[in-house]
Amino acid sequence: MKLKNKIFLATLLCACFPISALSAGPDELYDGYIINKVNVFSKRTKPELLKKYFALKEGRPFNAEEYENAKNELHDLRISKKLSFSLQPRENKTVDISINAEDGYYIFPLAFATGGEKSAAGLALAAGNLFKRGETIMLFGATGKDGSMLSFMLKDGRNSFLAAAKNMNFEQRFYQNNWINNDGIFSTSDDKEDFSDPIAQIYTKEDSFYLQYSREYGPFKAFVSPQYRYIRYDKDMASGSYNTVALGLSYKKNIRSGANMGALFGYGLTDKEESLKDLPRNIYGLSARMSYENGGEWTGADFDISKLSAHLQNITEFKNRHLLALQIKGESAFNSPFAAQVRAQDLLGGQGRYSRTIFGQYGAGASAAFIYYLIRNNTGLLSLQPFYELAYVYDKQYHHQSGAGASISYKFWRFPFPFGLNYTHNLSDSSNQISFVFGGQF
């Protein structure tokens, strides 16, 4: 590994562990007061349920930082058009907390398509608070030249459920130095145009069914995920069942929630005004995830499969709301067959678009991205996101994949996803990708 890459990895590792305090302003005056009552007023959701989601409880000491985090939990339900909080001091150093939620429900369909050699289309249906529980439901289906998929997601309080079925029919192309083409229903991989001499081409069929149940415990989340996979190759490779079960644990603090599907109807924008203000100080977000996946005779698999994964991310939100995201990842597939091996694509930061990736038995990656808001106003956010990402994968020898580029995207407050353009230069094979971006991490 080159010295400059070692320095880059070491810098990211050190930067992922900052310690900070989140200022809560005048609410700190009530630190140490005993919470007398928590009053909740809502239009649709049962007040008792919202009170359950609110982390501060009656009879416990008040803490300003915990109060801010508890408010964010209710904002992140994304089911209210207005959400207000107030503190009322009482005698004997006690305090009442009042929460007023103008909540409702939404159903939001969304259709999209891609053209070109790999045309594909998808349809999503999102619903929130239909059953007056603050729940989120998402249905998604897609079909294209290389396959089809269908998924269902339900988040109900601290519990989340996910089910997905997929059928893929695609050509896997192998190149020198462990390069392979990326595949996917919406992938528009142009590796055949840039690299016309693969050493092997193998037609692949894959059927898979995936389940996941997870439960939150404060900032922690534990999950279990069984998966059925059956893969067939038209040449001499390891065809058969790849059934596995994965167990994992994750941690999050000060990390933004995902897409707000109720935004089109005005729901979930209760913290918009606050989001447009500068911060009193930097906020440091931290997320970590570790999982272990195993399969063999006990899962009905035809092969012994074992994979250990770890992921650590730090997001710094500066006082002017710009973001710096740093992350490191690692995976080891031990002696698993090709279909269960490590892909460099999974070790990168997810900012770049690549026609090819590399594979091996184990690897590590690091990335850095800076999100600079060119425009931040009541209509939406225009951002420029330069990035750099690097991954090393080992299979008899080390191979690396690295890329740099930038995305420019715009996000309306009243629409769930940002959209824009991404440019990626693959520093390892000198290929370039310019692609349309719909949706994103930040």
N, C-alpha and C positions, 0 to 999 in steps of 0.2 A: 504494500500500500504506500502511495506517495506521501511525502511528509506533509504537504499542504492538505491532503485529505485527512490525515491523522489529526492535524491541528483543528480542522473543521469539526470533526466528530467529537473531539475533546471539548471544544467550546460549546457545542450543543448540549453535551452531557452536563456540564457545569451550569448551563443556563436553565436547565429544566427543574431546578430545585430552589427557586427564590421563595422567600418568606415575606409576607406582607400583611398589613392590616387594612381593612376596608372602613373608611371613614363614614360615620352615619350622621354627622352634623349635630344639630340641637337635640336629637333623640338621646344622645349620650347623657343628658341631664338626668334621665330616669334610670340609668344603670344602677342595679342593686335594689330598685323598688320591687315589691312583690306584685305580681299580676293578679288583680282582683277578679276581673271578668273579661272574657273575650266575647263581644257581641257581633254577630254576623247577620247581615240583611241581604237577601238575594231575591231574584224574581222567579228563577226556574229551578236551580239546583237547591237541594235541601240544605239549609244553613248548617245543620249538624255535620253534613259531609264536608263542606268547605272548612268548617272549624277543625275537622279531623286532619285535613291537609295542612293546616296552619301549624307550624312547628312549635310556636310559643303556647304554653299551657297555663291554665289558671293555677295559682298557688306556687308558681315557680318564680325565681328572680328574673327581672327584665334585663336584657342585654341588647344594646343598640345594634351590634353587628349581626346577632342572631335574628333580630327584628327585620333587618334589611334582607337577609337570606330568606326568611319566612314570607315576606312580601313578594319576593321574586318567584317563590314556588307557586303562589296564586296567580301571578302574572303569566307564568309559563303554562298554566292550564289553557290559556288562549280561548276563553269562552265568554269574555265580558267586553262590552263596549266602553264601560267606565268601571273603574275599580279604585276606590279611595280608602285611605286608612287614617285614623286619628287616635291620639293619646289624650286621656283625661286623667290628671292626677287626682287622687282621693286622699283621705286622711290616713295617718299612720304610715306614710311612705308606701302607699299602694297606688296602682295605676290601672285604668280600664283601657282596653283596646277595642276600637270599633272598626268594622270592615263593612263597606257597602259595595255590593256587586250588582251592576246592571247586566246580568248574564242572559244568554239565549242559546239557540242552537243553529247549526248550519249544515247544508249538504252541498258539496262542491264537486262537479264533474270537470275533468280536464282531459283533452285529447291532443296528441301531438304525433308528428311523423318525421322521418328522415328520408332523403332521396339518394340518388346515386346508385352505385353498384350493389350496395347492401341496404336497400330500402326496407324500412321497418315502421310500424305504427304502434302506438300505445294508448291506453285509456285508463285514467285513474278516477276514483270516486272517494272523496273524503267526507267524513261526517264528524261532527263534534257535539257532545252534550245531548244527543238524541234521547237518551234514557235518564237524563237529569242526574248524571253521576260525574260530570266533568270528564267523561271518557272521550277518547279519540279513536276513530275507526278509519282504516284505509284499505281500499281494494285497488289492485293494480294488475293489468293484463297487457301483454305485448306480444307481437308476432313479427317475424321478419324472415329473410332468406335463410338464415342459419338456425332458426328455432323459434320456440314460443315459451312463454312463462305466465304464471298466475300466482299472485300472492295476496295474503290477508294479514292485516296487523290490527291489534286491539291493545290500547293502553288504558287501563282502568285503575286509577290511583297509583299505588305502588307496584301493581302487577302489569306485566306486558306479555302478549302472546303473538307469535309470528308463525305463519305457515306459508310455504312456497313450493310450487311444483314447476319443473322446467324440463323441456325436451330440446336437445341441441343436435344439429347435424351439420358438421363443418369439416373443412380440410385443415389438418394441422401440418404446418410446413416447418421443417427443421433446417437450420443453417449452421455453419461453422461456429465454434466457440460457444456452444450451448444456446444459441439464439433460436427462438420460436416466435411465430406470429401470435399476436393477441387475438382472442376470440370473444364474442359476445353478440347478443341480439342487435344492439345498437352500435357495435363497432364498425367503423368504416376503414378498417386496416388496409393501407395501400402498400404493404410490404412487397407484393408481387411487382409493383411498378419500380420501387427503389432497389429491390434485391431479387434479381431474376434467376438466381441459381441455387435453390435449396438443395441440400444433399439428400432429403427424403420428403415425401408428401404422403400423409396417411389420413384417410377418411375416417372420421370419428363420429360415433353416435353416443349420446349420453342422456339417460333419464335419471332425474333426481327428485327427491321429496325431502323437504327440510322443515323441522319444527324447532321452535325455541320458546322456552318459558323463562322469564326473569322476574326478579323481585328486588325492589329497592329497600335498603336499610340505611336511612340517612343519606350520606354521600356515596355509600357503597351499593353495588348491584351484583347479585349472584345470578348465574344463569346455567341452564342445562339445555343441550341441543342434540337430539338424535337426528341422523341424516341417512337416507337411503340413496345410494348411487349405483347405477349399473352402466358400465362403459364397454363399448364394442369398437374394436379397430379392424380395418380391412387387411391389415398386415400383421406380422409376427410381433405383437406387443401384448402387454398384460391385460387382456380383456377379462371382465368378470365383475363381481360385486365389490364395492368399496364402502360398505356400511360402517358408520362410526358413531360414537357418542362423544360430545365435547362438554367439558365443565369449565366454568370461568368465573372470574371476579374482576370487577372494575370499580374505579373510584373517580369522582368528579367534584371539582370545587371551582366556582366562578367561571363555568363554561356555558356559553350561550345555548339556548334550546334550538331545536331544528326548525323546519319550515312551518310557518303559521298558515294553515290551510283555511282558516276562517277570515283572513284579512280582507278578502273581496267583499265581505258583508259587514266589515267594520269591527269584527270581533278580534280580540287578541292584540289590540294596539294600545292597551291601557298604559304601557310604559313608554310610548312613543315620545311624548314631550320630554320625559326625563332622559331618553336616549339621545336627544338632540343637544342636550347641555354638555358642556365640558365637565370632566370629572375633577373632584378636589385633589385627587392623586391617582397614580397608576394602579390598575387592578391586575393582579396576577392570577390567571386561571391554570389549574393543573388537572390533568386526567391521566389515569394509568389503567392498563388492562392486561390481564394474564389469563391464558386458557391452555387446557391440555385436551387433545383429541386422540381417541384410541379406537381401533377396530381390529377385528380378527375373527377367529372361529366363534367367539362368544357373541358377536354382533351379526353373524351370518355372512361376513366378508370372506372373500377368497384369498385375501392377502393380509399380512400383518402390517398395520398402519399405526404410526405414532407421531404426533406433531405437538411441539411446545411453542407457544407464541407469547411475546411480550411487547407492549407498546407504552411509550411515555411521551406526553405532550405538554408543553407549556405555552400558554397564550398570554401575552402582555397587552393589555388595553391601555394605551397612553391617555393622558389627561385630555388630549384633543380627539380621542376616540379612534385614532389609527391603531392598527393591530400588528403585532409581530408574533408569528407562530413558529415554534421550533419543536421538532419531534424526532425521536429515535425509535426504531423497531428492530426486533430480532425474531427469527424463526429457525427451528430445527425439525426436520422430518426424519431424522435418524436414517434408517434403511428402508424407508417406504418406497413403493414403486412410483414410476414416473407421474402418474395422474395425481398423486398425493404429495408431490415434492414442492419445495419452496419456489415461488416465482418472485423475481426482483420487483415486478409491478406492485406486488402487495407490500413491499418494504419501502417503497417511495412515499412521498408525502401526499400523493393524489392530486397535485396541481397540474402536472404535465399530461400530455396525450402522446402515446407512442404506438407505432405500428408493430413493434416487436418487443420482446422481453427475454430474459435469460432464466434458466432454471438450475436447481442443484439440490443438495441434501441439507444445507443450512446456509444462513446468511444474515446480514444486518444492514440497516439503512438509516439515513439521516436526511433531514430536509429543513429548509428555512423559507418562509414566505412572509412578505410584508404587505399589508393591506392598507393602502393610502386612499382616503376619501377625497376625491376631487370636488364633489358636490355632496352636501349633507343638508337637506332642507325638509320642509313639510311634505313634499311630493315623493321624494325617494332619495336613494343613495347611488352615486356614481363612484366606482372604485377602480383603482389600478393595482394589480397584484403581481409584482415580480417575484420569482421564486428560483430556488436551486435545490436539487435533490440528487441523492447518491445512494447506491446500494451495491454491496458485494455479495456474491453467491458462490459457494464452493461445491465443485463436483470434479474431483481429481486435481483440480487447480482452481485458483480464484478467478472469477470473471466479474467485471463491474459494469454497471449501467448508471449513467448520470445524465441529467438534463437541466436546462435552464430556459427561462422564457418569462412570459407575463400574460395575464388575462386582464381585459377591461370589460367591466360588466355594470349593468344598471339594475337596481331593484326598487320597484315601486312599493311603498308601504302597504298599498292595498292589493298586492299580488304576492302569492307565496314564494316565488322563486326569482332569483336574479337571472339575467340573460345577457350574453355578450360574445366576445371573441377571445380565443386562446391561441397563443403562438408558443410552440415548444421546439427547441433544438436539442436533439439527442446527441450529447457530447461524445458518446461512445461509438456510434456508427455514422455520425454526421447527417442523419436524416432530419427532416423538418415536418412539422404538422401545423396546419392552421385549421381550426375547427370552431364551430358554433358551440357556445356554452349555455346550457339551460340547467339551472340549479347549481348549488355549490355548498361549500362547508361553512362559509363565514357570512 
